[in-house]
Amino acid sequence: MGRKLDLSGLTDDEAEHVLKVVQRDMKLRKKEEERLSEMKQELAEEGSRCSILSKQHRFNEHCCIRCCAPFTFLLNPKRQCLDCQYNVCKTCCTYSKRDKAWLCSACQKGSRKPY
């Protein structure tokens, strides 16, 4: 990013247009940085919440670690997340065809691999 551009050959209008484009780019980069920071914070909070819930005696055997919905045999069976190994309900997970396994919503958000 430290490169200097020679804009001396541009007209005032062209230079102003370039400046506006650069300012818009900087604004978008800042907005994306803030969005990613918020997402990291949410994932950290989710991890802390799950850690606390998992310590409750057999909580995750009976309820989804993500939304706390109770598991039922036919209507809402539990599925184990490939990454975090917690049990989750069908609402809180997606199936990875590539891995042939379930991924919870938090692990899917935190993963860099496209599923």
C-alpha atoms as an extended CHARMM CRD file, in Angstrom:
* protein
*
       115  EXT
         1         1  MET       CA              0.0000000000        0.0000000000        0.0000000000  PROA      1               0.0000000000
         2         2  GLY       CA              2.9650000000        2.3500000000        0.4330000000  PROA      2               0.0000000000
         3         3  ARG       CA              3.3610000000        3.0360000000       -3.2950000000  PROA      3               0.0000000000
         4         4  LYS       CA              3.1550000000        6.6240000000       -4.4790000000  PROA      4               0.0000000000
         5         5  LEU       CA              1.2630000000        7.4170000000       -7.6460000000  PROA      5               0.0000000000
         6         6  ASP       CA              2.1810000000       10.2970000000       -9.9060000000  PROA      6               0.0000000000
         7         7  LEU       CA             -1.1030000000       12.1120000000      -10.4520000000  PROA      7               0.0000000000
         8         8  SER       CA              0.4830000000       15.2290000000      -11.9220000000  PROA      8               0.0000000000
         9         9  GLY       CA             -0.7160000000       14.3810000000      -15.4340000000  PROA      9               0.0000000000
        10        10  LEU       CA             -4.3720000000       14.3770000000      -14.3650000000  PROA      10              0.0000000000
        11        11  THR       CA             -6.7910000000       17.2430000000      -14.6390000000  PROA      11              0.0000000000
        12        12  ASP       CA             -8.2800000000       18.6430000000      -11.4480000000  PROA      12              0.0000000000
        13        13  ASP       CA            -11.5640000000       16.7990000000      -12.1270000000  PROA      13              0.0000000000
        14        14  GLU       CA             -9.7650000000       13.4950000000      -12.7200000000  PROA      14              0.0000000000
        15        15  ALA       CA             -7.6630000000       13.9080000000       -9.5790000000  PROA      15              0.0000000000
        16        16  GLU       CA            -10.7900000000       14.7180000000       -7.5700000000  PROA      16              0.0000000000
        17        17  HSD       CA            -12.4920000000       11.6050000000       -8.9540000000  PROA      17              0.0000000000
        18        18  VAL       CA             -9.4860000000        9.4410000000       -8.0100000000  PROA      18              0.0000000000
        19        19  LEU       CA             -9.5200000000       10.9440000000       -4.5100000000  PROA      19              0.0000000000
        20        20  LYS       CA            -13.2260000000       10.1390000000       -4.0920000000  PROA      20              0.0000000000
        21        21  VAL       CA            -12.6490000000        6.5500000000       -5.2210000000  PROA      21              0.0000000000
        22        22  VAL       CA             -9.7710000000        6.1280000000       -2.7430000000  PROA      22              0.0000000000
        23        23  GLN       CA            -11.8410000000        7.6550000000        0.0800000000  PROA      23              0.0000000000
        24        24  ARG       CA            -14.7650000000        5.3490000000       -0.7360000000  PROA      24              0.0000000000
        25        25  ASP       CA            -12.3890000000        2.3680000000       -0.7260000000  PROA      25              0.0000000000
        26        26  MET       CA            -10.9980000000        3.3540000000        2.6710000000  PROA      26              0.0000000000
        27        27  LYS       CA            -14.5150000000        3.7400000000        4.0660000000  PROA      27              0.0000000000
        28        28  LEU       CA            -15.5030000000        0.2800000000        2.7680000000  PROA      28              0.0000000000
        29        29  ARG       CA            -12.3470000000       -1.2910000000        4.1770000000  PROA      29              0.0000000000
        30        30  LYS       CA            -13.0340000000        0.2470000000        7.5900000000  PROA      30              0.0000000000
        31        31  LYS       CA            -16.6420000000       -0.9590000000        7.5070000000  PROA      31              0.0000000000
        32        32  GLU       CA            -15.5050000000       -4.4990000000        6.5980000000  PROA      32              0.0000000000
        33        33  GLU       CA            -12.9030000000       -4.4300000000        9.3620000000  PROA      33              0.0000000000
        34        34  GLU       CA            -15.6030000000       -3.4430000000       11.8800000000  PROA      34              0.0000000000
        35        35  ARG       CA            -17.9060000000       -6.1980000000       10.5960000000  PROA      35              0.0000000000
        36        36  LEU       CA            -15.1730000000       -8.8110000000       10.9740000000  PROA      36              0.0000000000
        37        37  SER       CA            -14.3290000000       -7.5410000000       14.4460000000  PROA      37              0.0000000000
        38        38  GLU       CA            -17.9750000000       -7.8490000000       15.5030000000  PROA      38              0.0000000000
        39        39  MET       CA            -18.1500000000      -11.3690000000       14.0620000000  PROA      39              0.0000000000
        40        40  LYS       CA            -15.0120000000      -12.4020000000       15.9670000000  PROA      40              0.0000000000
        41        41  GLN       CA            -16.5280000000      -10.9990000000       19.1610000000  PROA      41              0.0000000000
        42        42  GLU       CA            -19.8000000000      -12.8800000000       18.5830000000  PROA      42              0.0000000000
        43        43  LEU       CA            -17.9220000000      -16.1360000000       17.9650000000  PROA      43              0.0000000000
        44        44  ALA       CA            -15.8670000000      -15.6470000000       21.1270000000  PROA      44              0.0000000000
        45        45  GLU       CA            -19.0320000000      -15.0070000000       23.1660000000  PROA      45              0.0000000000
        46        46  GLU       CA            -20.6820000000      -18.0630000000       21.6040000000  PROA      46              0.0000000000
        47        47  GLY       CA            -17.6640000000      -20.1670000000       22.5400000000  PROA      47              0.0000000000
        48        48  SER       CA            -17.7980000000      -18.9520000000       26.1390000000  PROA      48              0.0000000000
        49        49  ARG       CA            -21.5380000000      -19.6050000000       26.3870000000  PROA      49              0.0000000000
        50        50  CYS       CA            -21.1450000000      -23.1130000000       24.9950000000  PROA      50              0.0000000000
        51        51  SER       CA            -18.2980000000      -23.8460000000       27.3600000000  PROA      51              0.0000000000
        52        52  ILE       CA            -20.4550000000      -22.8570000000       30.3380000000  PROA      52              0.0000000000
        53        53  LEU       CA            -23.4840000000      -24.8330000000       29.1250000000  PROA      53              0.0000000000
        54        54  SER       CA            -21.4270000000      -27.9330000000       28.3620000000  PROA      54              0.0000000000
        55        55  LYS       CA            -20.2790000000      -28.0360000000       31.9920000000  PROA      55              0.0000000000
        56        56  GLN       CA            -23.8620000000      -28.3910000000       33.1860000000  PROA      56              0.0000000000
        57        57  HSD       CA            -24.5270000000      -32.0560000000       33.8870000000  PROA      57              0.0000000000
        58        58  ARG       CA            -25.6060000000      -33.6950000000       30.5950000000  PROA      58              0.0000000000
        59        59  PHE       CA            -27.1180000000      -30.4640000000       29.2300000000  PROA      59              0.0000000000
        60        60  ASN       CA            -25.9260000000      -31.1570000000       25.7020000000  PROA      60              0.0000000000
        61        61  GLU       CA            -27.3490000000      -34.6630000000       25.7680000000  PROA      61              0.0000000000
        62        62  HSD       CA            -30.8590000000      -33.2260000000       26.0010000000  PROA      62              0.0000000000
        63        63  CYS       CA            -30.6260000000      -29.7320000000       24.4340000000  PROA      63              0.0000000000
        64        64  CYS       CA            -28.9440000000      -28.0070000000       21.5140000000  PROA      64              0.0000000000
        65        65  ILE       CA            -25.7750000000      -26.2270000000       22.6410000000  PROA      65              0.0000000000
        66        66  ARG       CA            -26.4640000000      -23.3190000000       20.2540000000  PROA      66              0.0000000000
        67        67  CYS       CA            -30.1760000000      -22.4920000000       20.7620000000  PROA      67              0.0000000000
        68        68  CYS       CA            -31.0280000000      -24.6330000000       23.8260000000  PROA      68              0.0000000000
        69        69  ALA       CA            -33.9420000000      -26.3210000000       22.0140000000  PROA      69              0.0000000000
        70        70  PRO       CA            -34.7140000000      -29.7580000000       23.4480000000  PROA      70              0.0000000000
        71        71  PHE       CA            -33.9530000000      -32.7820000000       21.2800000000  PROA      71              0.0000000000
        72        72  THR       CA            -36.8290000000      -35.0600000000       20.3230000000  PROA      72              0.0000000000
        73        73  PHE       CA            -36.4680000000      -38.4320000000       18.6610000000  PROA      73              0.0000000000
        74        74  LEU       CA            -38.2520000000      -37.7420000000       15.3700000000  PROA      74              0.0000000000
        75        75  LEU       CA            -38.9660000000      -34.0140000000       15.2280000000  PROA      75              0.0000000000
        76        76  ASN       CA            -35.6440000000      -32.5630000000       16.3290000000  PROA      76              0.0000000000
        77        77  PRO       CA            -32.9130000000      -35.2070000000       16.5810000000  PROA      77              0.0000000000
        78        78  LYS       CA            -29.4580000000      -34.2700000000       17.7970000000  PROA      78              0.0000000000
        79        79  ARG       CA            -26.5450000000      -34.0990000000       15.3820000000  PROA      79              0.0000000000
        80        80  GLN       CA            -22.9080000000      -33.8690000000       16.3840000000  PROA      80              0.0000000000
        81        81  CYS       CA            -20.8150000000      -31.0590000000       14.8810000000  PROA      81              0.0000000000
        82        82  LEU       CA            -17.6870000000      -32.2930000000       13.1390000000  PROA      82              0.0000000000
        83        83  ASP       CA            -15.5280000000      -29.4440000000       14.4690000000  PROA      83              0.0000000000
        84        84  CYS       CA            -16.6230000000      -28.6350000000       18.0250000000  PROA      84              0.0000000000
        85        85  GLN       CA            -18.1600000000      -32.0600000000       18.7820000000  PROA      85              0.0000000000
        86        86  TYR       CA            -21.2060000000      -30.4820000000       20.4810000000  PROA      86              0.0000000000
        87        87  ASN       CA            -24.7020000000      -31.8050000000       19.8110000000  PROA      87              0.0000000000
        88        88  VAL       CA            -26.8610000000      -29.3940000000       17.8180000000  PROA      88              0.0000000000
        89        89  CYS       CA            -30.4040000000      -29.3740000000       16.4440000000  PROA      89              0.0000000000
        90        90  LYS       CA            -31.3340000000      -29.3650000000       12.7610000000  PROA      90              0.0000000000
        91        91  THR       CA            -31.9390000000      -25.5990000000       12.8260000000  PROA      91              0.0000000000
        92        92  CYS       CA            -28.4290000000      -24.8400000000       14.0630000000  PROA      92              0.0000000000
        93        93  CYS       CA            -26.4150000000      -26.9170000000       11.6140000000  PROA      93              0.0000000000
        94        94  THR       CA            -25.7790000000      -27.6330000000        7.9460000000  PROA      94              0.0000000000
        95        95  TYR       CA            -24.5260000000      -30.7420000000        6.2130000000  PROA      95              0.0000000000
        96        96  SER       CA            -21.1070000000      -30.6360000000        4.5700000000  PROA      96              0.0000000000
        97        97  LYS       CA            -21.2210000000      -32.8630000000        1.5120000000  PROA      97              0.0000000000
        98        98  ARG       CA            -17.4610000000      -32.6880000000        1.1470000000  PROA      98              0.0000000000
        99        99  ASP       CA            -16.8190000000      -33.9200000000        4.7100000000  PROA      99              0.0000000000
       100       100  LYS       CA            -20.0050000000      -36.0040000000        4.8850000000  PROA      100             0.0000000000
       101       101  ALA       CA            -20.6950000000      -34.5420000000        8.3220000000  PROA      101             0.0000000000
       102       102  TRP       CA            -22.7090000000      -31.8780000000       10.1470000000  PROA      102             0.0000000000
       103       103  LEU       CA            -21.3120000000      -28.4490000000       11.0320000000  PROA      103             0.0000000000
       104       104  CYS       CA            -22.9400000000      -26.1620000000       13.5750000000  PROA      104             0.0000000000
       105       105  SER       CA            -23.6270000000      -22.5640000000       12.6150000000  PROA      105             0.0000000000
       106       106  ALA       CA            -20.7900000000      -21.1930000000       14.7820000000  PROA      106             0.0000000000
       107       107  CYS       CA            -18.1770000000      -23.5480000000       13.3500000000  PROA      107             0.0000000000
       108       108  GLN       CA            -19.3900000000      -22.8480000000        9.8530000000  PROA      108             0.0000000000
       109       109  LYS       CA            -18.9990000000      -19.0730000000       10.4220000000  PROA      109             0.0000000000
       110       110  GLY       CA            -15.5690000000      -19.5210000000       11.9400000000  PROA      110             0.0000000000
       111       111  SER       CA            -14.3130000000      -21.8200000000        9.2290000000  PROA      111             0.0000000000
       112       112  ARG       CA            -12.2790000000      -20.4680000000        6.3300000000  PROA      112             0.0000000000
       113       113  LYS       CA            -13.1760000000      -23.4610000000        4.1610000000  PROA      113             0.0000000000
       114       114  PRO       CA            -16.2580000000      -23.0580000000        1.9300000000  PROA      114             0.0000000000
       115       115  TYR       CA            -18.8750000000      -25.7400000000        2.6060000000  PROA      115             0.0000000000
